[in-house]
Amino acid sequence: MPHALQLTRYRLIYVLIVLTAPLWLWLATVPENWHGLVVLARLAVIGVGVVFLVRAHRRPVSTRLRFDVADGAFVTRTYTIPVVLLCLTAMEVCGLSLFTRLPLLGWFLGALSVLVAFGTGMVLWRGLPALELHPDGIRIAGLVLRDVEIPWTLLRPGFPVRGKLSDQTLPLVYEQPLSLPARLRRHRTLQLVFEVHPWFLADAVRWYVDHPEDRAAIGTQAEHDRLVAALGAA
């Protein structure tokens, strides 16, 4: 599914979830004989949320051996993080039905719902989280906080190497780790949550660390096709 369409789909689901908040608040005021239905509705939402969270956690390794070419970069996105955030938002919002029955817990869940919904909205507003290869380096974009940019020149040639397919992260090896800028000291790995095979990602990053002469062409279809062919041959 195209990125723009997928993003629109997630945003629509988000809006629908947020619009249910008044309904859950109203359900907190229904007569006693309705409580069983309210509990069943809440359990249904939580159950569906748990199912999607488990599916997101057990998502199989992507078999995709290419990037998207967009805006002068090679781009791969993740759909796992938005799904998790949407599930958490739905599960928190349905907790508003406890607002008047359990006032202290209700206020806590209400504040938590606002925080989760706000964070989810920020992520979806900025776009699906993405990892981008640019001529200057790697950019991790689409998070609530500012983008993280890792220049090619800071990375050690010959790395990163392929790990196990079950690995959750791809370790980055810096040329001078003790001299890293403060903003990069916490970014020693790439999260393997993106829609690209982890070995292809490792090979692509290592290629541009080892071949600075090819970096200027990153973001063009011709260079992408050449990269895919080169990595396939290797």
C-alpha positions as CSV (number, residue, x, y, z in Angstrom):
1,M,0.0,0.0,0.0
2,P,1.4,3.5,-0.9
3,H,2.8,5.4,2.1
4,A,0.4,8.4,1.6
5,L,-2.6,6.1,1.6
6,Q,-1.4,4.1,4.6
7,L,-0.8,7.3,6.5
8,T,-4.3,8.6,5.7
9,R,-5.7,5.3,6.9
10,Y,-3.9,5.6,10.2
11,R,-4.9,9.2,10.7
12,L,-8.6,8.3,10.0
13,I,-8.5,5.5,12.6
14,Y,-6.9,7.9,15.1
15,V,-9.6,10.5,14.6
16,L,-12.3,7.8,15.0
17,I,-10.7,6.6,18.3
18,V,-10.5,10.2,19.7
19,L,-14.1,10.8,18.7
20,T,-15.2,7.9,20.9
21,A,-13.9,9.7,24.0
22,P,-17.3,11.4,24.7
23,L,-19.1,8.1,24.3
24,W,-16.9,6.4,26.9
25,L,-17.4,9.4,29.3
26,W,-21.2,9.0,28.8
27,L,-21.0,5.3,29.5
28,A,-19.5,6.2,32.9
29,T,-22.9,7.7,33.8
30,V,-25.2,5.0,32.6
31,P,-27.5,3.2,35.1
32,E,-26.4,0.2,37.1
33,N,-28.2,-2.3,34.9
34,W,-26.0,-1.2,31.9
35,H,-22.7,-1.9,33.7
36,G,-22.4,-5.4,32.3
37,L,-22.6,-4.1,28.7
38,V,-20.1,-1.3,29.5
39,V,-17.6,-3.9,30.9
40,L,-18.1,-6.1,27.9
41,A,-17.5,-3.2,25.5
42,R,-14.3,-2.2,27.4
43,L,-13.0,-5.8,27.4
44,A,-13.7,-6.1,23.7
45,V,-11.7,-3.0,22.9
46,I,-8.8,-4.2,25.2
47,G,-9.0,-7.6,23.6
48,V,-8.7,-6.3,20.1
49,G,-5.9,-4.0,21.2
50,V,-4.0,-6.9,22.7
51,V,-4.4,-9.0,19.6
52,F,-3.0,-6.2,17.4
53,L,-0.1,-5.5,19.8
54,V,0.8,-9.2,19.8
55,R,0.7,-9.3,16.0
56,A,2.8,-6.1,15.8
57,H,5.4,-7.7,18.2
58,R,5.5,-11.0,16.2
59,R,5.6,-9.3,12.8
60,P,7.7,-11.5,10.5
61,V,11.0,-10.2,9.1
62,S,10.4,-8.1,6.0
63,T,11.5,-9.7,2.8
64,R,11.7,-6.4,0.9
65,L,15.1,-5.9,-0.8
66,R,14.7,-2.3,-1.9
67,F,14.0,1.2,-0.6
68,D,11.5,3.8,-1.8
69,V,13.1,6.7,-3.7
70,A,11.7,10.0,-2.5
71,D,12.7,13.6,-1.9
72,G,16.4,12.9,-2.7
73,A,16.8,10.0,-0.4
74,F,16.3,6.2,-0.1
75,V,13.5,5.7,2.4
76,T,12.1,2.8,4.3
77,R,9.2,3.2,6.8
78,T,7.8,1.3,9.8
79,Y,4.1,0.5,10.3
80,T,4.7,-1.2,13.6
81,I,5.1,1.9,15.8
82,P,1.9,3.6,14.6
83,V,-0.1,0.3,15.1
84,V,1.2,0.0,18.7
85,L,0.4,3.7,19.4
86,L,-3.1,3.4,18.0
87,C,-3.8,0.3,20.1
88,L,-2.6,2.0,23.2
89,T,-4.7,5.1,22.5
90,A,-7.8,3.0,22.0
91,M,-7.2,1.0,25.2
92,E,-6.6,4.2,27.2
93,V,-9.6,6.0,25.8
94,C,-12.0,3.2,26.7
95,G,-10.8,3.4,30.3
96,L,-12.6,6.8,30.5
97,S,-15.8,4.7,31.2
98,L,-14.3,4.4,34.8
99,F,-14.2,8.2,35.2
100,T,-17.1,8.6,37.6
101,R,-17.2,5.1,39.0
102,L,-13.6,5.2,40.3
103,P,-12.8,9.0,40.5
104,L,-9.1,8.7,41.4
105,L,-8.4,6.0,38.8
106,G,-10.6,7.9,36.3
107,W,-8.6,11.1,36.6
108,F,-5.4,9.1,36.2
109,L,-6.6,7.3,33.1
110,G,-8.0,10.5,31.7
111,A,-4.6,12.2,32.0
112,L,-2.8,9.2,30.6
113,S,-5.3,9.0,27.7
114,V,-4.6,12.7,26.8
115,L,-0.8,12.0,26.9
116,V,-1.0,8.9,24.8
117,A,-3.4,10.5,22.3
118,F,-1.2,13.6,22.0
119,G,1.9,11.5,21.4
120,T,0.1,9.3,18.8
121,G,-1.2,12.4,17.0
122,M,2.3,14.0,16.9
123,V,3.8,10.8,15.3
124,L,1.0,10.6,12.7
125,W,1.1,14.3,12.0
126,R,4.8,14.2,11.3
127,G,4.4,11.1,9.1
128,L,5.2,7.4,9.6
129,P,8.6,6.9,11.3
130,A,11.2,6.4,8.6
131,L,14.8,5.6,8.1
132,E,16.4,7.6,5.2
133,L,19.7,7.3,3.5
134,H,20.9,10.7,2.2
135,P,24.1,11.8,0.5
136,D,25.3,13.2,3.8
137,G,24.3,10.3,6.0
138,I,21.5,8.4,7.7
139,R,18.4,10.2,9.0
140,I,15.8,8.7,11.4
141,A,12.7,10.8,10.8
142,G,9.1,11.0,11.8
143,L,9.5,10.7,15.6
144,V,7.9,13.1,18.1
145,L,11.3,14.6,18.9
146,R,13.7,16.1,16.3
147,D,15.2,13.9,13.6
148,V,18.4,12.1,14.2
149,E,21.1,12.5,11.6
150,I,24.2,10.3,11.5
151,P,26.9,11.5,9.0
152,W,28.6,8.8,6.9
153,T,32.0,10.2,7.9
154,L,31.5,9.2,11.6
155,L,31.0,5.5,10.8
156,R,33.8,2.9,10.6
157,P,34.4,1.2,7.2
158,G,33.5,-2.4,7.1
159,F,30.4,-2.0,9.3
160,P,27.6,-2.6,10.1
161,V,27.7,-6.4,9.5
162,R,24.7,-8.7,9.2
163,G,23.3,-10.0,12.4
164,K,20.8,-12.7,13.2
165,L,17.4,-12.4,11.6
166,S,15.9,-12.4,15.1
167,D,17.9,-9.3,16.1
168,Q,15.9,-6.3,17.0
169,T,18.7,-3.8,16.4
170,L,21.6,-3.2,14.0
171,P,24.7,-2.0,15.9
172,L,26.5,0.9,14.4
173,V,30.3,1.2,14.8
174,Y,31.7,4.7,15.0
175,E,35.2,5.6,13.9
176,Q,35.9,7.6,17.1
177,P,33.1,6.7,19.6
178,L,34.6,8.8,22.4
179,S,34.5,11.9,20.3
180,L,30.9,11.7,19.2
181,P,28.6,14.7,19.4
182,A,26.4,14.6,22.5
183,R,23.3,14.2,20.3
184,L,24.6,10.9,18.9
185,R,26.0,9.2,22.0
186,R,22.7,7.5,22.7
187,H,22.3,6.4,19.0
188,R,24.5,3.3,18.8
189,T,22.0,1.1,16.9
190,L,19.3,1.2,14.3
191,Q,16.0,-0.3,15.3
192,L,15.0,-3.1,12.9
193,V,11.4,-2.2,12.7
194,F,11.4,-1.0,9.1
195,E,9.8,-2.4,5.9
196,V,13.1,-3.7,4.5
197,H,15.1,-6.9,5.1
198,P,17.6,-6.3,7.9
199,W,20.5,-7.8,6.0
200,F,19.7,-5.6,3.0
201,L,19.7,-2.6,5.3
202,A,23.0,-3.6,6.8
203,D,24.6,-4.2,3.4
204,A,23.3,-0.8,2.1
205,V,24.6,1.2,5.0
206,R,28.0,-0.6,4.8
207,W,28.2,0.0,1.1
208,Y,27.9,3.8,1.5
209,V,30.3,3.8,4.5
210,D,32.8,1.9,2.3
211,H,32.2,3.7,-1.0
212,P,32.0,7.5,-0.4
213,E,32.2,8.1,-4.2
214,D,28.7,6.7,-4.5
215,R,27.0,8.8,-1.9
216,A,26.4,11.9,-4.1
217,A,24.0,9.8,-6.2
218,I,21.8,8.6,-3.3
219,G,18.2,9.6,-3.9
220,T,18.2,8.9,-7.6
221,Q,16.4,5.9,-9.2
222,A,19.5,5.0,-11.2
223,E,21.7,4.8,-8.1
224,H,19.0,2.8,-6.3
225,D,18.8,0.3,-9.1
226,R,22.6,0.0,-9.2
227,L,22.7,-0.5,-5.4
228,V,20.1,-3.3,-5.5
229,A,22.0,-5.0,-8.4
230,A,25.3,-4.7,-6.6
231,L,24.0,-6.0,-3.3
232,G,22.2,-8.8,-5.1
233,A,25.3,-9.8,-6.9
234,A,27.3,-9.8,-3.6
